[in-house]
Amino acid sequence: MTSLTGSDGINQALADIHKISCKMSCNHSGQVVATTVYLLETLKHYSWNQKVVLVVAAFALSFGEFWLLVSRRDEDPIAKSVNLLKGCLLIPDFNELVKLLRAMMVAVNSNFAFCVLPTSYIKKETSSMMGAIKYFPNPSCQIICRVVYIASTLGKEKVNNLNDFAEEIGKMNTTLQEKLKCCQEEVDEHRQKEYQYICDLIGQSKDQIQIIAKLTGKNENQVPERLKDRHVILLISDFNISIEEIKVLNQLIKKDHLYEMIWIPFGERLSSERNKFLELKKYMISFTFFEPFDIEQAVIEFIKKDWHFIKNPIAVSLKGGEVTCRNALPMLLTWGNSAFPFTDKTEKDKWDKMDKKWKLDLLVDEQIIGQDIESWKKKETVVCFFGGANIEWIKNFTAEVKVAAEATGVSLKMAYVGNNKGKGLARNELSLAKIHVIESEFQWHFWARFKSILQTKIQHGKTCKSDRIMQETMKILNYDGSGKEWAIFGMGSDVMVTMNGKTAITIMSKYKEWKKDVAKPRFFLQGIRSYMTKLSVDHGCIEVHLPVLGQLPGIVFCPKCYREMEMYYTYRCCDE
């Protein structure tokens, strides 16, 4: 049986639609039976439901051409000439024709619904499906005959029984709908049983191999035995996961070999999706993965409903058959492997032990920013991270910072980190200004850590008023999300200073006014902070965009005025 899915199946179906459309258009009313037989022979590799869908689609193609000619023949000479050549002289009653077309579309939708019934939940041998299959040939043939007749006479002969045809197709569709309802009830029953089985398996079984096999659509003997006693992280995503994210996770996986990571991607059975899979697979050198298109529908339902997967990747932590964390990805991106074994308690302990100050340690370590920048955390080295897309601002800012640093006698290190989409100015644009640009995967991780920190703080019920780290994180995400330039200054274990681009330029250009407060190089940040309090900074509009991870975040307060922030839904598609 020919499939209507997949690139090959769709291309073949389109070719057949064009072929039978031409045949119907070139036919006349006296050849309806012969043409119908020809169509059935041409479509013999399709099911009865698929035959109806393709024939009506072919008629839609013919009718579309007919309508274009008729609607333009009085004003367009070419359309008028083509109309004469085709012999389309009569205009049908369009009200009756529209009624018929609507009946056809309802029939198409019913037949298509049969085509996409999941065969894993309903077999041909079931009573409901056997009854439907026995019924299909008769109405399918009648619908196809009606379509062939109308397509053959359209504009050439007067057709008086369009309303009768519409009523006949409507009656056939009523019966189709009744049989479809019986089949769908059976599908729903089997799907619910399968979903409950997965819930029980995840909640009660301690057999890790069995769980992995079920989630990946494999037999247990196809799952590597080494996964039985290993700590496993299930990375669940679609095929739009970024290469930068994969590279970061690769480094974390192979760094300490504490766990195995299995990629479970969701996607349609299209050749374009398979090509994406094969392309991403090349970068997943440290991952374990299986054929992605074998995942059962009940598994997808469970992951979306119980593990709250929507679109953004999640990482489910699994040990000894027990789920230790439904989404360890924010934890992994914030703390790296030091958060192992990735439990809620581990994360809480990490935050409890951490100094609550806004310091360089949050932004600079070898697994997020690279070993070459790890050495920047020296006691008397001023580190400046900055972002923005205005090259003129960047040139002016970097020049002013270097002058101020030289005048105050501090060692200076600067790095451009793009924006939170992993994009930014091209390296060749910034190389002219001799600016250090962090590698793309480190840029991605830099921003992923910010968003992970904020999500965790929100989930833990923290507020900007009482949590300095949350406050400063929101500032940076707001500056970046609104397209503004920004800068962070840090030094050793001192508290960092965060500011927008306008404030940063102002402070650096007026370093002579606060230089007197820098008695020693290590007081550089203190001088900036002191002068910043003298400036009038507008509140402006604070906006922070976070990916939806299945559950809405709690109440969030403004990092500047501490009022409760409004929450909106945003749907975004960025082709960047």
Buried (B, 14 or more C-beta within 10 A) or exposed (E): EBBBEBBEBBEBBEEBBEBBBEBBBEBEBEBBEEBBEBBBEBBEEBBBBBBBBBBBBBBBBBBEBBBBBBEBBEEBEEBBEBBEEBEBEEEBBEEBBEBBBEBBBBBBBBBBBBBEBEEBBBEEEBEBBEEBBEBBEEBBBBBBBBBBBBBBBBBBBEBEBBBEBBBBBBEBBEBBBEBBEBBBEBBEEBBEEBBEEBBEBBEEBEBBBBBBBBBBBBEEEBBEEEBBEBBBBBBBBBBEBBBBBBBBBBBBBEEEEBBBBBBBBBBEEBEEBBEBBEEBBEBBEBBBBBEBBEBBBBBBBBBBEBBBBEEBBBBBBBBEBEBBBBBBBBBBBBBBBEBBBBBBEBBEEBBEEEEEEBBBBBBBBBBBBBEEBEEBBEEEBBBBBBBBBBBEBBBBBBEBBBEBBEEBEBBBBBBBBBBBBBBBBEEEBBEEBEBEBBBBBBBBBBBBBBBBBBBBBBBBEBBBBEBBBBBBBBBBBBBBBBEBBBBBBBBBEBBBBBBBBBBBBBBBBBBEEBBEBBEEBBBBBBBBBEBBEEEEEEEEEBBBBBEEBBEEBEEBBBBBEEEEBEEEEEEEEEEE
